[in-house]
Amino acid sequence: MNTDLTKQAPRSPRVRLGGFAVLPRILDKCRAIVAGKNGEYKFNCPLDQRFFGFVQVDAEAFKAQVKKDKGDGEMLAWVIKTSKRKPEPFEITAWSRDQEERVPSDVESREYFHNLHKHYGPDREDIVTWFDLLDLDDYVSFGGKA
């Protein structure tokens, strides 16, 4: 389990657990927060909040479970059991696909997105979605060249 985000990035938001995009990344960030080694990464950021809103699970209750040193499979089981929404597999697939394809939708978000894009990879024409930008940010932040 990756708990030191001062040395390496969390898993990509594209990595799935139980069909859920971003869940492995959320687990990495939460474990790093608990260990005091989160670096620049924040738990329960807007992306994380989208997940918690979809499954209808409280982020602080999630964190309390992570503090019990549960593995990925145990945390997935806990999310499914605790979810007030109880999403069906097809809903999880559709939600994850929507998240993976999500682009900045308002002026403020587009401005923020484009500023980061210019900073990390101005010549990269393949950076279109939020997941693209997060992957690029993670890569460049740990020594990669855009």
Rosetta constraint file for C-alpha pairs under 8 A:
AtomPair CA 1 CA 28 HARMONIC 7.30 0.50
AtomPair CA 2 CA 10 HARMONIC 6.96 0.50
AtomPair CA 2 CA 28 HARMONIC 5.74 0.50
AtomPair CA 2 CA 31 HARMONIC 7.58 0.50
AtomPair CA 2 CA 32 HARMONIC 7.45 0.50
AtomPair CA 3 CA 28 HARMONIC 6.06 0.50
AtomPair CA 3 CA 29 HARMONIC 7.37 0.50
AtomPair CA 3 CA 31 HARMONIC 5.30 0.50
AtomPair CA 3 CA 32 HARMONIC 4.25 0.50
AtomPair CA 3 CA 35 HARMONIC 6.59 0.50
AtomPair CA 3 CA 37 HARMONIC 6.73 0.50
AtomPair CA 3 CA 38 HARMONIC 7.60 0.50
AtomPair CA 4 CA 8 HARMONIC 6.84 0.50
AtomPair CA 4 CA 32 HARMONIC 5.62 0.50
AtomPair CA 4 CA 35 HARMONIC 7.62 0.50
AtomPair CA 4 CA 37 HARMONIC 4.97 0.50
AtomPair CA 4 CA 38 HARMONIC 6.39 0.50
AtomPair CA 5 CA 9 HARMONIC 5.51 0.50
AtomPair CA 5 CA 10 HARMONIC 6.50 0.50
AtomPair CA 5 CA 29 HARMONIC 7.50 0.50
AtomPair CA 5 CA 32 HARMONIC 6.30 0.50
AtomPair CA 5 CA 37 HARMONIC 5.84 0.50
AtomPair CA 5 CA 38 HARMONIC 4.95 0.50
AtomPair CA 5 CA 39 HARMONIC 5.66 0.50
AtomPair CA 5 CA 40 HARMONIC 7.94 0.50
AtomPair CA 5 CA 41 HARMONIC 7.31 0.50
AtomPair CA 6 CA 37 HARMONIC 6.14 0.50
AtomPair CA 6 CA 38 HARMONIC 6.30 0.50
AtomPair CA 6 CA 39 HARMONIC 4.84 0.50
AtomPair CA 6 CA 40 HARMONIC 7.77 0.50
AtomPair CA 7 CA 142 HARMONIC 7.57 0.50
AtomPair CA 8 CA 142 HARMONIC 6.52 0.50
AtomPair CA 9 CA 138 HARMONIC 5.66 0.50
AtomPair CA 9 CA 139 HARMONIC 7.70 0.50
AtomPair CA 9 CA 142 HARMONIC 7.28 0.50
AtomPair CA 10 CA 25 HARMONIC 5.47 0.50
AtomPair CA 10 CA 28 HARMONIC 5.47 0.50
AtomPair CA 10 CA 29 HARMONIC 6.53 0.50
AtomPair CA 10 CA 138 HARMONIC 7.98 0.50
AtomPair CA 11 CA 15 HARMONIC 6.65 0.50
AtomPair CA 11 CA 24 HARMONIC 6.30 0.50
AtomPair CA 11 CA 25 HARMONIC 4.88 0.50
AtomPair CA 11 CA 28 HARMONIC 6.98 0.50
AtomPair CA 12 CA 22 HARMONIC 7.34 0.50
AtomPair CA 12 CA 24 HARMONIC 7.97 0.50
AtomPair CA 12 CA 25 HARMONIC 6.24 0.50
AtomPair CA 12 CA 131 HARMONIC 7.84 0.50
AtomPair CA 12 CA 134 HARMONIC 7.63 0.50
AtomPair CA 12 CA 135 HARMONIC 6.17 0.50
AtomPair CA 13 CA 21 HARMONIC 5.97 0.50
AtomPair CA 13 CA 22 HARMONIC 4.24 0.50
AtomPair CA 13 CA 23 HARMONIC 7.58 0.50
AtomPair CA 13 CA 24 HARMONIC 7.46 0.50
AtomPair CA 13 CA 25 HARMONIC 5.79 0.50
AtomPair CA 13 CA 100 HARMONIC 7.87 0.50
AtomPair CA 13 CA 131 HARMONIC 6.23 0.50
AtomPair CA 13 CA 134 HARMONIC 7.65 0.50
AtomPair CA 13 CA 135 HARMONIC 7.75 0.50
AtomPair CA 14 CA 21 HARMONIC 5.54 0.50
AtomPair CA 14 CA 22 HARMONIC 6.33 0.50
AtomPair CA 14 CA 100 HARMONIC 6.67 0.50
AtomPair CA 14 CA 131 HARMONIC 7.00 0.50
AtomPair CA 15 CA 21 HARMONIC 5.88 0.50
AtomPair CA 15 CA 22 HARMONIC 6.54 0.50
AtomPair CA 15 CA 23 HARMONIC 7.86 0.50
AtomPair CA 15 CA 24 HARMONIC 6.54 0.50
AtomPair CA 15 CA 25 HARMONIC 7.64 0.50
AtomPair CA 16 CA 20 HARMONIC 4.99 0.50
AtomPair CA 16 CA 21 HARMONIC 4.49 0.50
AtomPair CA 16 CA 22 HARMONIC 6.51 0.50
AtomPair CA 16 CA 23 HARMONIC 6.55 0.50
AtomPair CA 16 CA 24 HARMONIC 6.47 0.50
AtomPair CA 17 CA 21 HARMONIC 6.87 0.50
AtomPair CA 17 CA 23 HARMONIC 6.23 0.50
AtomPair CA 17 CA 24 HARMONIC 6.25 0.50
AtomPair CA 17 CA 72 HARMONIC 7.82 0.50
AtomPair CA 17 CA 76 HARMONIC 7.17 0.50
AtomPair CA 18 CA 76 HARMONIC 6.75 0.50
AtomPair CA 19 CA 89 HARMONIC 7.45 0.50
AtomPair CA 19 CA 92 HARMONIC 6.16 0.50
AtomPair CA 19 CA 93 HARMONIC 6.10 0.50
AtomPair CA 19 CA 96 HARMONIC 7.33 0.50
AtomPair CA 20 CA 92 HARMONIC 6.09 0.50
AtomPair CA 20 CA 93 HARMONIC 7.20 0.50
AtomPair CA 20 CA 95 HARMONIC 7.99 0.50
AtomPair CA 20 CA 96 HARMONIC 5.82 0.50
AtomPair CA 21 CA 96 HARMONIC 4.99 0.50
AtomPair CA 21 CA 97 HARMONIC 7.90 0.50
AtomPair CA 21 CA 99 HARMONIC 7.44 0.50
AtomPair CA 21 CA 100 HARMONIC 7.55 0.50
AtomPair CA 22 CA 26 HARMONIC 6.11 0.50
AtomPair CA 22 CA 48 HARMONIC 7.43 0.50
AtomPair CA 22 CA 51 HARMONIC 7.49 0.50
AtomPair CA 23 CA 27 HARMONIC 6.18 0.50
AtomPair CA 23 CA 51 HARMONIC 7.58 0.50
AtomPair CA 24 CA 28 HARMONIC 6.24 0.50
AtomPair CA 24 CA 72 HARMONIC 7.49 0.50
AtomPair CA 25 CA 29 HARMONIC 6.22 0.50
AtomPair CA 26 CA 30 HARMONIC 5.98 0.50
AtomPair CA 26 CA 43 HARMONIC 6.77 0.50
AtomPair CA 26 CA 44 HARMONIC 7.82 0.50
AtomPair CA 26 CA 48 HARMONIC 6.42 0.50
AtomPair CA 27 CA 31 HARMONIC 5.97 0.50
AtomPair CA 27 CA 66 HARMONIC 7.65 0.50
AtomPair CA 27 CA 72 HARMONIC 7.60 0.50
AtomPair CA 28 CA 32 HARMONIC 6.14 0.50
AtomPair CA 29 CA 33 HARMONIC 6.17 0.50
AtomPair CA 29 CA 38 HARMONIC 6.43 0.50
AtomPair CA 29 CA 41 HARMONIC 6.50 0.50
AtomPair CA 29 CA 42 HARMONIC 6.66 0.50
AtomPair CA 29 CA 43 HARMONIC 5.60 0.50
AtomPair CA 30 CA 34 HARMONIC 6.24 0.50
AtomPair CA 30 CA 43 HARMONIC 5.59 0.50
AtomPair CA 30 CA 63 HARMONIC 6.47 0.50
AtomPair CA 30 CA 66 HARMONIC 7.13 0.50
AtomPair CA 31 CA 35 HARMONIC 6.16 0.50
AtomPair CA 31 CA 66 HARMONIC 6.55 0.50
AtomPair CA 31 CA 67 HARMONIC 7.52 0.50
AtomPair CA 32 CA 36 HARMONIC 5.92 0.50
AtomPair CA 32 CA 37 HARMONIC 4.91 0.50
AtomPair CA 32 CA 38 HARMONIC 4.64 0.50
AtomPair CA 33 CA 37 HARMONIC 6.02 0.50
AtomPair CA 33 CA 38 HARMONIC 5.09 0.50
AtomPair CA 33 CA 42 HARMONIC 7.76 0.50
AtomPair CA 33 CA 43 HARMONIC 7.11 0.50
AtomPair CA 34 CA 67 HARMONIC 6.63 0.50
AtomPair CA 38 CA 42 HARMONIC 7.09 0.50
AtomPair CA 43 CA 48 HARMONIC 7.04 0.50
AtomPair CA 44 CA 48 HARMONIC 4.85 0.50
AtomPair CA 44 CA 49 HARMONIC 5.62 0.50
AtomPair CA 44 CA 59 HARMONIC 6.69 0.50
AtomPair CA 45 CA 49 HARMONIC 6.11 0.50
AtomPair CA 46 CA 50 HARMONIC 6.34 0.50
AtomPair CA 47 CA 51 HARMONIC 6.87 0.50
AtomPair CA 48 CA 52 HARMONIC 6.35 0.50
AtomPair CA 49 CA 53 HARMONIC 5.85 0.50
AtomPair CA 49 CA 59 HARMONIC 7.84 0.50
AtomPair CA 50 CA 54 HARMONIC 6.09 0.50
AtomPair CA 51 CA 55 HARMONIC 6.27 0.50
AtomPair CA 52 CA 56 HARMONIC 5.43 0.50
AtomPair CA 52 CA 57 HARMONIC 5.21 0.50
AtomPair CA 52 CA 58 HARMONIC 6.51 0.50
AtomPair CA 52 CA 59 HARMONIC 6.47 0.50
AtomPair CA 53 CA 57 HARMONIC 6.90 0.50
AtomPair CA 54 CA 85 HARMONIC 7.53 0.50
AtomPair CA 55 CA 79 HARMONIC 7.64 0.50
AtomPair CA 55 CA 83 HARMONIC 5.35 0.50
AtomPair CA 55 CA 84 HARMONIC 6.83 0.50
AtomPair CA 55 CA 85 HARMONIC 5.63 0.50
AtomPair CA 55 CA 86 HARMONIC 6.90 0.50
AtomPair CA 55 CA 87 HARMONIC 6.92 0.50
AtomPair CA 56 CA 83 HARMONIC 5.41 0.50
AtomPair CA 56 CA 84 HARMONIC 5.32 0.50
AtomPair CA 56 CA 85 HARMONIC 5.81 0.50
AtomPair CA 57 CA 61 HARMONIC 7.56 0.50
AtomPair CA 57 CA 62 HARMONIC 7.25 0.50
AtomPair CA 57 CA 79 HARMONIC 7.03 0.50
AtomPair CA 57 CA 82 HARMONIC 6.58 0.50
AtomPair CA 57 CA 83 HARMONIC 5.34 0.50
AtomPair CA 57 CA 84 HARMONIC 6.82 0.50
AtomPair CA 58 CA 62 HARMONIC 6.24 0.50
AtomPair CA 59 CA 63 HARMONIC 6.18 0.50
AtomPair CA 60 CA 64 HARMONIC 6.18 0.50
AtomPair CA 61 CA 65 HARMONIC 6.46 0.50
AtomPair CA 62 CA 66 HARMONIC 6.37 0.50
AtomPair CA 62 CA 79 HARMONIC 7.81 0.50
AtomPair CA 63 CA 67 HARMONIC 6.24 0.50
AtomPair CA 64 CA 68 HARMONIC 6.87 0.50
AtomPair CA 65 CA 69 HARMONIC 7.37 0.50
AtomPair CA 65 CA 70 HARMONIC 6.85 0.50
AtomPair CA 65 CA 75 HARMONIC 7.46 0.50
AtomPair CA 66 CA 70 HARMONIC 5.72 0.50
AtomPair CA 66 CA 75 HARMONIC 7.40 0.50
AtomPair CA 70 CA 74 HARMONIC 5.68 0.50
AtomPair CA 70 CA 75 HARMONIC 6.15 0.50
AtomPair CA 71 CA 75 HARMONIC 6.16 0.50
AtomPair CA 72 CA 76 HARMONIC 6.13 0.50
AtomPair CA 73 CA 77 HARMONIC 6.22 0.50
AtomPair CA 74 CA 78 HARMONIC 6.14 0.50
AtomPair CA 75 CA 79 HARMONIC 6.10 0.50
AtomPair CA 76 CA 80 HARMONIC 6.22 0.50
AtomPair CA 77 CA 81 HARMONIC 6.07 0.50
AtomPair CA 78 CA 82 HARMONIC 5.84 0.50
AtomPair CA 79 CA 83 HARMONIC 5.67 0.50
AtomPair CA 80 CA 86 HARMONIC 6.60 0.50
AtomPair CA 81 CA 86 HARMONIC 7.92 0.50
AtomPair CA 87 CA 91 HARMONIC 5.83 0.50
AtomPair CA 87 CA 92 HARMONIC 6.29 0.50
AtomPair CA 88 CA 92 HARMONIC 6.37 0.50
AtomPair CA 89 CA 93 HARMONIC 6.21 0.50
AtomPair CA 90 CA 94 HARMONIC 6.15 0.50
AtomPair CA 91 CA 95 HARMONIC 5.97 0.50
AtomPair CA 92 CA 96 HARMONIC 6.00 0.50
AtomPair CA 93 CA 97 HARMONIC 6.13 0.50
AtomPair CA 94 CA 98 HARMONIC 6.12 0.50
AtomPair CA 95 CA 99 HARMONIC 6.21 0.50
AtomPair CA 96 CA 100 HARMONIC 6.17 0.50
AtomPair CA 97 CA 101 HARMONIC 6.26 0.50
AtomPair CA 98 CA 102 HARMONIC 5.99 0.50
AtomPair CA 100 CA 129 HARMONIC 7.24 0.50
AtomPair CA 100 CA 130 HARMONIC 7.55 0.50
AtomPair CA 100 CA 131 HARMONIC 6.02 0.50
AtomPair CA 101 CA 129 HARMONIC 5.94 0.50
AtomPair CA 101 CA 130 HARMONIC 7.76 0.50
AtomPair CA 101 CA 131 HARMONIC 7.73 0.50
AtomPair CA 102 CA 129 HARMONIC 5.60 0.50
AtomPair CA 102 CA 130 HARMONIC 6.19 0.50
AtomPair CA 102 CA 131 HARMONIC 7.80 0.50
AtomPair CA 103 CA 128 HARMONIC 6.70 0.50
AtomPair CA 103 CA 129 HARMONIC 4.60 0.50
AtomPair CA 103 CA 130 HARMONIC 5.73 0.50
AtomPair CA 104 CA 109 HARMONIC 5.29 0.50
AtomPair CA 104 CA 110 HARMONIC 5.02 0.50
AtomPair CA 104 CA 113 HARMONIC 6.94 0.50
AtomPair CA 104 CA 129 HARMONIC 7.39 0.50
AtomPair CA 104 CA 130 HARMONIC 7.15 0.50
AtomPair CA 105 CA 109 HARMONIC 6.55 0.50
AtomPair CA 105 CA 110 HARMONIC 6.64 0.50
AtomPair CA 106 CA 110 HARMONIC 6.07 0.50
AtomPair CA 107 CA 111 HARMONIC 6.09 0.50
AtomPair CA 108 CA 112 HARMONIC 6.26 0.50
AtomPair CA 109 CA 113 HARMONIC 5.99 0.50
AtomPair CA 110 CA 114 HARMONIC 5.98 0.50
AtomPair CA 111 CA 115 HARMONIC 6.11 0.50
AtomPair CA 112 CA 116 HARMONIC 6.39 0.50
AtomPair CA 113 CA 117 HARMONIC 6.09 0.50
AtomPair CA 113 CA 130 HARMONIC 7.82 0.50
AtomPair CA 113 CA 133 HARMONIC 7.66 0.50
AtomPair CA 114 CA 118 HARMONIC 5.98 0.50
AtomPair CA 115 CA 119 HARMONIC 6.21 0.50
AtomPair CA 116 CA 120 HARMONIC 6.03 0.50
AtomPair CA 116 CA 133 HARMONIC 7.81 0.50
AtomPair CA 117 CA 121 HARMONIC 5.51 0.50
AtomPair CA 117 CA 122 HARMONIC 5.92 0.50
AtomPair CA 117 CA 127 HARMONIC 7.36 0.50
AtomPair CA 117 CA 133 HARMONIC 6.81 0.50
AtomPair CA 118 CA 122 HARMONIC 4.22 0.50
AtomPair CA 118 CA 123 HARMONIC 8.00 0.50
AtomPair CA 120 CA 136 HARMONIC 7.05 0.50
AtomPair CA 120 CA 137 HARMONIC 6.46 0.50
AtomPair CA 120 CA 140 HARMONIC 6.64 0.50
AtomPair CA 120 CA 146 HARMONIC 6.65 0.50
AtomPair CA 121 CA 136 HARMONIC 7.57 0.50
AtomPair CA 121 CA 146 HARMONIC 5.13 0.50
AtomPair CA 123 CA 146 HARMONIC 7.96 0.50
AtomPair CA 124 CA 146 HARMONIC 7.24 0.50
AtomPair CA 126 CA 132 HARMONIC 7.73 0.50
AtomPair CA 127 CA 132 HARMONIC 5.21 0.50
AtomPair CA 127 CA 133 HARMONIC 5.99 0.50
AtomPair CA 128 CA 132 HARMONIC 6.23 0.50
AtomPair CA 128 CA 133 HARMONIC 7.35 0.50
AtomPair CA 129 CA 133 HARMONIC 6.45 0.50
AtomPair CA 130 CA 134 HARMONIC 6.14 0.50
AtomPair CA 131 CA 135 HARMONIC 6.09 0.50
AtomPair CA 132 CA 136 HARMONIC 6.21 0.50
AtomPair CA 133 CA 137 HARMONIC 5.99 0.50
AtomPair CA 134 CA 138 HARMONIC 6.07 0.50
AtomPair CA 135 CA 139 HARMONIC 6.13 0.50
AtomPair CA 136 CA 140 HARMONIC 6.09 0.50
AtomPair CA 136 CA 146 HARMONIC 7.31 0.50
AtomPair CA 137 CA 141 HARMONIC 5.83 0.50
AtomPair CA 138 CA 142 HARMONIC 6.47 0.50
AtomPair CA 139 CA 143 HARMONIC 6.77 0.50
AtomPair CA 139 CA 144 HARMONIC 5.16 0.50
AtomPair CA 139 CA 145 HARMONIC 7.62 0.50
AtomPair CA 139 CA 146 HARMONIC 7.99 0.50
AtomPair CA 140 CA 144 HARMONIC 4.43 0.50
AtomPair CA 140 CA 145 HARMONIC 5.82 0.50
AtomPair CA 140 CA 146 HARMONIC 6.51 0.50
